[in-house]
Each structure stands twice: as structure tokens, then as C-alpha cells.
Amino acid sequence: MKQKLTFKENLFIGSMLFGLFFGAGNLIFPLHLGQMAGANVLLANLGFLITAIGLPFLGIIAIGISKTNGVFAISSRVSKIYAYIFTIGLYLVIGPFFALPRLATTSYEIAFSPFVSPSSGKWILPVFSMLFFIVAWFFARKPSKILDYIGKFLNPVFLILLGIVVVLALIHPMGSISHAPISPDYNKSVLLKGFIDGYNTLDALASLAFGIIIVTTIKKLGITNPNDIAKETVKSGAISIIGMGVIYTLLAVMGTMSLGEFKVSENGGIALAQIAQHYLGDFGIIVLSLIIIVACLKTAIGLITAFSETFTELFPKTNYIVLATMVSVLAFIFANVGLTKIIMYSLPVLMFIYPLAITLILLTLVSHLFNNSPIVYRFTTLFTVIAAFFDGIKASPEPFVKTNFAQSLIGFAENYLPFFDIGMGWIVPALIGFIIGLIVYKVRGNKHEVQA
């Protein structure tokens, strides 16, 4: 029985994990931040890194030290019923109802949309998204091969293609960082603004969702002892997170330097297209298209795999291939029929579930303080659920937000929940719930000792 992986094996798992995390959104967020922050890019990027790689790494560590397969086992510490609701909700939102369809449409919008007419797009998008999910399903149907597909092939291809553009931008900069214009939002509280931007990458959810893939991959490489699995999970996660931090920083700097030639773009996708074409001409558009498609494809493979493996554990009578096919078909449908509405209705669920994921990660990291007591998990989760409910209301579709009922709830939260205006109204209630839970745990423990 192996007790540890070789550095090469850790490197491949780290590459796989990087590939799972790094979709198109992760590619364009730091570029846009770089353009907006201008001369303040380094400080803004530091704030961005704290949440964009810090939270996912904490999630990976939580999976490791919990010595479990992933999110269902950890959330079961609150209760079995809660674990089912939370796990299913998380995977549906980052799977077929939100993230998966968006991967196909993002690939299409950046790689093909600028070159086709609106009328042609009506049939090109369905054809492209169908091919996209067929390829993703093909690679996801054998989860035992995901390390080879993503860690050893797709992610290296992605990094080589992206590296061409990044190296050219650094060798022949379009402008200087020190003289780059700063957008108003990044003139004050720059670190906090970057912190909030990184929070919005939502990779903390992905770290819990992909936990099952990491643990399963390590087991297939011969590591079976829970303590050894925990160590290898953290080591591979560190490789992935360091890689993400380097790429994020280079992209942010590249975005700032691009202000020497271009104005601030509406989004990072447009900025990346301008930069690629500037350095590589028309060939740059081909490179960009490949970068975006590969970035989205590898994340799609990971989401289909994680969704299907998790649901086969939740419902043992289900079949992996059937689930992988079902999630791929649903994602295809939502990518073409009413995606805007799906995103509109998914966003409040996302804003509701994200604080619950973060508190779950943090509780797992400090669980040694209260011996994994369900009391502490339950009090913290209860208070977080109440606060997250208000975040969900605020993120709801506009017609509902404008109702008197919604406005009264939002008004209440703005008055009584610190940090609600920046989408973090859950922090103080979660802390209060944790302290109450800890006190109840200590009191009950002491009583038990006295009775004994």
C-alpha cells in the first residue's frame, strides 16, 4: 500500500485540479480587474487572490482534513436531511441549471458570435452547444481517465495557448502600469474591491464539488489511508492554487498594460480578443477561440463527472452513464432555451448557497475545537441560512425585488446586517451562530462531565 504520491503524480493531480477550476470566467475576470484597477492593479490583485484562490484552497484543505469523499459527508455533520438538500442544490446550480449551460454559451459568444449574423446564430449556437456537450460527455463517461484527459492533456494545451499571448504581452507591453488610468471604483478601498471581485468567482463552491474527483483520483493511484489521502489532497491542491495565482496575476497585469492601446472593455472577453488580435493578427482570433473552448470544455468535463459521481453516491441505484447523459442533455437544453431566465432564477439560489458553503468549509477547518459537534454546525448554519435568505432576496429577478414585500426585507437587512451592501451580510450572523453553538457545546459537555 502506497503512503504517498510521487511529485510527478502530485503535479498531474494539481494540473487536473487547475484545469477543473479554470474556466472562461476565471480567464476574463482578472483581465477586467486589471483594466479597471489601472495603476492600482497589484493591490487590487492581492485582494482578488485572497478570495479567488484563498477560499478554494481552504475548500480543498477542508475536504482533505475531513477525511471524506466530499460535500455530502461534510454537510451531514449538520444533519442528513440538510446534507441531501444542500448537496443536491449545490450540484444543480453549478451543474445543469447554471454553470454548465453557461460554459457552452460563453465559448460560443467569444469564439464564434462576433463572426456570425444574428440569423445564423439561431442555428449555429444549437449545433455548437450540441457538439460541445457531446465532446464533454465523451470525456466524462470514464471518470477513471479524467486525470489523463485534463491533467495530462487538456490543461497543458490550454496553458501553452494562453502562454503564447501572455509572453508576447510581457515582452512587448502596450503600456506601463504606473501611468495606467484608474477607474473610480478602484481609487479607494482597492484591496477590499479586489477581495469582493475574487469572491464572485464562486470557486469555493467548485472546491467542494470537485472534492470527490480529487479523493477518487488519489485512491486510484494507490493511496487508501485517510490520513495519507488528506496529505496528498492538500499537496496537490497547493500546486493547483499556486498555478492559478500566477496566471491570475499575469492576466491582471496584462489587462492593465492593454490600456496603452485600448479603452476599458465592457468585459474581459472583449479585452482578451483585442489583446490576442493585437499581437497575433487574425491568427490571434483562432488562438483565442481555442483558449476559450478548451478552458470551458475541461471545466464542463469536471462538472459532469463530479455531478454524476456524487449522485451515484447519493442514490446508489442510479447509473453513472445515465446521470452523465442526463446532465449533458439538460445543460444543452438550458444553453439554448431560456438561458437568461435560468440564470436570472439561479442567481438568488447561488447567493443563498454560497455563504452556506463558506461556513461549512470554515467549520470543517476548526472542527477540532469542538470535536465535530453537530450543535456548533447547526447553530452556525441556522444563523447563516437566515442571513443568506436576505442575500437571495436581493439577487432575485427585478419584478420580485421591486415588490413591497421584497423591499421591506431588503430594507431590514440594510439596516441590521453589517456588510449586506457588499453581499456579505451573512458574516456577522454566522459568527454569532458559531459562538452560541460553541457555548452550548461547552456547557453541555461540562454538564455531562459533572453528571458522570
C-alpha positions in Angstrom: 0.0 0.0 0.0 1.4 3.4 -1.0 1.8 6.0 1.7 2.5 9.0 -0.6 2.4 10.1 -4.2 5.5 11.0 -6.3 6.0 14.6 -7.1 5.1 13.9 -10.7 1.7 12.4 -9.6 1.0 15.4 -7.4 1.9 17.6 -10.3 -0.6 15.8 -12.6 -3.3 16.0 -10.0 -2.6 19.7 -9.4 -2.8 20.2 -13.1 -6.1 18.4 -13.3 -7.5 20.4 -10.4 -6.3 23.7 -12.0 -8.0 22.6 -15.2 -11.2 21.9 -13.4 -11.3 25.3 -11.7 -10.0 27.4 -14.6 -12.9 28.1 -16.9 -13.6 31.0 -19.1 -14.8 33.2 -16.2 -11.5 32.7 -14.4 -9.8 33.8 -17.6 -11.7 37.0 -18.1 -12.3 38.2 -14.5 -8.7 39.2 -13.8 -8.2 40.8 -17.2 -11.2 43.1 -16.5 -9.9 43.8 -13.0 -6.5 44.8 -14.5 -8.2 47.3 -16.9 -10.4 48.7 -14.1 -7.7 49.0 -11.4 -5.1 50.5 -13.7 -2.1 51.7 -11.7 -3.6 50.1 -8.5 -3.6 46.7 -10.2 -1.1 45.0 -7.8 -3.1 45.9 -4.7 -6.4 45.0 -6.3 -4.9 41.7 -7.5 -3.8 40.9 -4.0 -7.3 41.3 -2.7 -8.6 39.2 -5.6 -6.1 36.4 -4.8 -7.2 36.3 -1.2 -10.7 35.1 -2.2 -10.2 33.8 -5.7 -7.5 31.3 -4.7 -7.7 31.5 -0.8 -11.3 30.3 -0.5 -10.9 27.4 -3.0 -7.7 26.3 -1.2 -9.5 26.3 2.1 -12.2 24.2 0.5 -9.6 21.7 -0.7 -8.0 21.6 2.7 -11.4 21.1 4.3 -12.0 18.1 2.0 -8.6 16.7 3.0 -8.8 17.1 6.7 -12.4 15.9 6.9 -11.1 12.5 5.5 -14.3 12.2 3.5 -15.2 12.0 -0.2 -16.7 15.5 -0.3 -19.5 17.8 0.3 -22.3 15.3 1.3 -20.3 13.7 4.1 -19.2 17.1 5.4 -22.7 18.6 5.3 -24.1 15.5 7.0 -22.5 16.9 10.2 -25.4 19.4 10.3 -28.0 16.7 9.6 -28.7 14.0 6.9 -31.7 15.9 5.6 -29.7 19.1 5.3 -26.9 17.3 3.6 -29.2 16.0 0.8 -30.8 19.4 0.3 -27.5 21.3 0.3 -25.6 18.8 -1.9 -28.4 18.5 -4.5 -28.9 22.2 -4.6 -25.2 22.9 -5.0 -24.7 20.5 -7.8 -27.8 21.5 -9.7 -26.8 25.2 -9.6 -23.2 24.7 -10.6 -24.3 21.9 -13.0 -27.1 21.7 -15.5 -29.1 24.7 -14.2 -26.3 27.4 -14.3 -22.6 26.8 -14.8 -22.7 24.0 -17.4 -25.0 25.8 -19.9 -23.0 29.0 -19.4 -19.8 27.2 -20.4 -21.2 26.4 -23.8 -22.7 29.8 -24.4 -19.6 31.6 -23.2 -17.5 29.6 -25.6 -19.8 30.4 -28.5 -20.2 34.1 -27.6 -16.4 34.7 -27.5 -15.2 32.3 -30.2 -18.0 32.4 -32.8 -20.6 35.1 -32.1 -18.5 38.1 -33.5 -18.3 36.3 -36.9 -21.8 35.2 -37.5 -25.0 37.1 -38.2 -27.8 37.1 -35.6 -30.0 35.0 -38.0 -27.2 32.4 -38.5 -26.6 32.3 -34.8 -30.1 30.8 -34.2 -28.9 27.5 -35.7 -25.1 27.7 -35.1 -25.5 28.0 -31.3 -27.6 24.8 -31.0 -25.2 22.9 -33.3 -22.1 24.2 -31.4 -23.6 23.5 -28.0 -24.7 20.0 -29.0 -21.1 19.2 -30.2 -19.7 20.9 -27.1 -21.7 18.6 -24.7 -21.2 15.5 -26.8 -17.4 16.0 -26.5 -17.7 16.8 -22.8 -19.9 13.8 -22.2 -17.4 11.6 -24.2 -14.5 12.5 -21.9 -16.6 12.4 -18.7 -18.1 9.0 -19.3 -14.9 7.4 -18.0 -14.1 9.1 -14.7 -11.1 6.9 -14.1 -9.5 8.7 -17.1 -10.1 12.3 -16.0 -6.5 12.7 -14.7 -5.2 11.8 -18.2 -7.8 13.8 -20.1 -7.5 17.0 -18.1 -4.3 16.9 -16.0 -2.1 15.4 -18.7 -3.6 16.7 -21.9 -6.3 19.5 -22.0 -4.8 21.7 -19.3 -1.2 21.6 -20.7 -2.7 22.5 -24.1 -4.7 25.4 -22.5 -1.6 26.7 -20.7 0.5 26.6 -23.9 -2.1 28.5 -25.9 -2.6 31.1 -23.2 1.2 31.3 -22.6 1.7 32.4 -26.2 -0.4 35.5 -25.6 0.8 36.2 -22.1 4.5 36.0 -23.1 4.0 38.3 -26.1 2.2 40.8 -23.8 5.0 40.8 -21.3 7.8 41.0 -23.9 6.2 43.8 -25.9 3.9 45.7 -23.4 1.3 48.0 -24.8 1.7 50.5 -21.9 3.1 51.0 -18.4 1.4 50.0 -15.2 2.4 53.1 -13.2 0.7 55.5 -15.6 -2.4 53.5 -16.3 -5.7 55.3 -15.6 -7.7 54.1 -12.6 -11.4 53.6 -12.7 -13.4 55.4 -9.9 -14.3 52.1 -8.1 -10.6 51.4 -7.6 -9.5 54.7 -6.3 -10.5 53.9 -2.7 -10.5 50.7 -0.7 -8.6 49.0 -3.5 -7.8 45.8 -1.6 -11.4 45.4 -0.5 -12.7 45.9 -4.1 -10.3 43.2 -5.3 -11.4 41.0 -2.5 -15.0 41.3 -3.5 -14.2 40.7 -7.1 -12.5 37.4 -6.2 -15.4 36.4 -4.0 -17.6 36.5 -7.1 -15.5 33.8 -8.9 -17.6 31.3 -6.9 -14.7 28.8 -6.8 -15.3 27.9 -3.2 -18.4 26.1 -4.4 -16.3 24.3 -7.0 -13.7 23.2 -4.4 -16.4 21.3 -2.6 -18.0 20.0 -5.8 -14.6 18.8 -7.2 -13.6 17.2 -3.9 -14.9 13.8 -4.9 -12.8 13.8 -8.0 -9.6 14.6 -6.1 -10.2 12.0 -3.5 -11.2 9.3 -6.0 -8.2 10.1 -8.2 -5.8 9.8 -5.3 -7.3 6.5 -4.2 -6.9 5.1 -7.8 -3.2 5.9 -7.6 -2.9 3.5 -4.6 -3.3 5.8 -1.6 -6.0 4.3 0.7 -5.2 5.5 4.2 -7.4 8.5 5.1 -4.5 10.5 6.7 -2.4 9.9 3.6 -5.2 10.9 1.3 -5.6 14.1 3.3 -1.9 15.0 3.0 -1.9 14.3 -0.8 -5.1 16.3 -1.3 -3.5 19.4 0.3 -0.2 18.9 -1.6 -1.9 18.6 -5.0 -4.3 21.5 -4.1 -1.3 23.7 -3.2 0.2 23.1 -6.7 -3.1 24.0 -8.3 -3.6 27.1 -6.3 -0.1 28.4 -6.8 -0.5 28.0 -10.6 -3.9 29.8 -10.5 -2.3 32.7 -8.5 0.5 33.1 -11.0 -1.9 33.1 -14.0 -4.4 35.4 -12.3 -1.6 37.9 -11.6 -0.2 37.8 -15.2 -3.7 38.3 -16.6 -4.4 41.2 -14.4 -1.1 42.9 -15.3 -1.7 42.2 -19.0 -5.1 43.8 -18.7 -3.6 47.0 -17.2 -0.9 47.2 -19.8 -3.5 46.9 -22.6 -4.8 50.3 -21.6 -1.8 51.7 -23.5 -3.7 50.8 -26.7 -7.3 50.1 -25.8 -10.0 51.7 -23.7 -11.6 49.8 -20.8 -13.7 47.0 -22.3 -17.2 46.0 -21.3 -15.8 42.7 -20.1 -12.6 40.7 -20.0 -13.7 38.6 -23.0 -13.6 41.6 -25.3 -10.3 42.7 -23.8 -8.7 39.3 -24.4 -9.9 39.3 -28.0 -8.4 42.8 -28.6 -5.1 41.7 -27.0 -4.9 38.5 -29.0 -5.6 40.2 -32.3 -3.1 43.0 -31.5 -0.2 40.5 -31.1 -1.2 37.8 -33.5 -3.5 39.4 -36.0 -6.3 37.3 -37.4 -4.4 34.2 -36.2 -4.9 35.6 -32.7 -8.7 35.1 -33.0 -8.1 31.4 -33.8 -5.8 31.1 -30.7 -8.3 32.9 -28.6 -11.1 30.6 -29.8 -9.1 27.6 -28.9 -8.2 29.0 -25.5 -11.8 29.7 -24.6 -13.2 26.4 -25.9 -10.5 24.3 -24.1 -11.0 26.3 -20.9 -14.7 25.8 -20.9 -14.5 22.2 -22.1 -12.2 20.9 -19.3 -14.4 22.6 -16.7 -17.5 21.1 -18.3 -15.9 17.6 -18.1 -15.2 18.1 -14.5 -18.7 19.3 -13.6 -20.4 16.4 -15.5 -18.0 13.9 -13.7 -18.5 15.4 -10.2 -22.3 15.7 -10.6 -22.6 12.1 -11.8 -20.2 10.6 -9.3 -21.9 12.4 -6.4 -25.4 11.5 -7.4 -24.4 7.8 -7.8 -23.3 8.0 -4.1 -26.4 9.8 -3.0 -28.7 7.4 -4.9 -26.8 4.0 -5.3 -29.4 2.5 -7.6 -28.7 5.2 -10.3 -26.2 4.6 -13.2 -23.2 6.8 -13.8 -23.5 6.9 -17.6 -27.3 7.6 -17.3 -26.6 10.5 -15.0 -23.8 11.9 -17.2 -26.0 11.7 -20.2 -28.9 13.3 -18.4 -26.9 16.2 -17.1 -25.3 16.8 -20.5 -28.8 16.8 -22.2 -30.2 19.2 -19.6 -27.2 21.5 -19.9 -27.7 21.5 -23.8 -31.4 22.4 -23.4 -30.8 25.2 -21.0 -28.0 26.6 -23.1 -30.5 27.1 -25.9 -33.9 27.6 -24.4 -34.3 30.5 -21.9 -30.7 30.6 -20.5 -31.2 34.2 -19.5 -34.2 33.2 -17.4 -32.4 30.2 -15.9 -29.5 32.5 -14.9 -32.0 35.0 -13.5 -33.7 32.4 -11.3 -30.4 30.6 -10.4 -28.6 33.7 -9.1 -30.7 34.0 -5.9 -30.1 30.3 -5.2 -26.4 30.8 -5.8 -26.2 33.8 -3.5 -28.1 31.8 -0.9 -26.0 28.7 -1.1 -22.5 30.4 -1.3 -22.4 31.6 2.3 -23.5 28.1 3.5 -20.6 26.6 1.5 -18.1 29.0 3.0 -19.3 28.5 6.6 -19.2 24.7 6.0 -15.6 25.0 4.9 -14.6 27.1 7.8 -16.3 24.9 10.3 -14.5 21.9 9.0 -11.2 23.7 9.3 -11.8 24.4 13.0 -13.8 21.3 13.8 -11.0 20.1 16.2 -12.1 22.9 18.6 -15.5 21.3 19.2 -14.8 17.7 18.2 -17.1 17.9 15.1 -20.1 18.6 17.4 -23.4 18.8 15.3 -24.5 21.5 17.8 -21.9 24.0 16.5 -22.6 23.1 12.9 -26.3 23.5 13.4 -26.3 26.9 15.2 -23.8 28.4 12.7 -25.7 27.0 9.7 -29.1 28.2 11.1 -27.9 31.8 11.6 -26.2 31.7 8.2 -29.3 30.4 6.5 -31.4 33.3 7.9 -28.9 35.9 6.7 -28.3 34.2 3.3 -32.0 34.3 2.7 -31.8 38.1 2.6 -28.9 37.9 0.1 -31.0 35.6 -2.1 -33.9 38.1 -2.0 -31.7 40.9 -3.0 -30.4 38.9 -6.0 -33.9 37.8 -7.1 -35.4 38.9 -10.5 -36.2 42.6 -10.7 -40.0 42.2 -10.8 -39.9 40.4 -7.4 -37.3 42.7 -5.9 -39.5 45.7 -6.7 -42.4 44.3 -4.7 -43.2 45.9 -1.3 -42.5 42.6 0.4 -39.0 42.2 -1.0 -38.2 45.9 -0.5 -39.2 45.7 3.2 -36.9 42.6 3.7 -34.0 44.3 1.8 -34.5 47.5 3.9 -34.5 45.5 7.1 -31.2 43.7 6.0 -29.6 47.0 5.0 -30.3 48.4 8.5 -29.4 45.5 10.7 -26.9 43.3 8.7 -23.4 44.7 8.5 -21.7 44.3 5.1 -25.1 43.5 3.4 -24.4 46.1 0.8 -21.4 44.2 -0.5 -23.1 40.8 -0.5 -21.6 39.6 2.8 -24.4 40.2 5.2 -24.0 36.6 6.4 -20.6 37.1 8.1 -21.8 38.6 11.5 -24.8 36.3 11.9 -22.6 33.2 11.1 -20.1 34.4 13.7 -22.8 34.9 16.3 -24.2 31.4 15.5 -20.8 29.9 15.8 -20.2 31.5 19.2 -23.6 30.4 20.5 -23.1 26.9 19.2 -19.6 26.8 20.9 -21.0 28.0 24.2 -23.9 25.4 24.1 -21.4 22.7 23.2 -19.1 23.7 26.1 -22.0 23.9 28.6 -23.4 20.5 27.6 -20.0 19.0 27.7 -19.4 20.3 31.2 -22.8 19.1 32.4 -22.1 15.7 31.0 -18.8 15.6 32.9 -20.5 16.7 36.2 -23.2 14.0 35.8 -20.5 11.4 35.0 
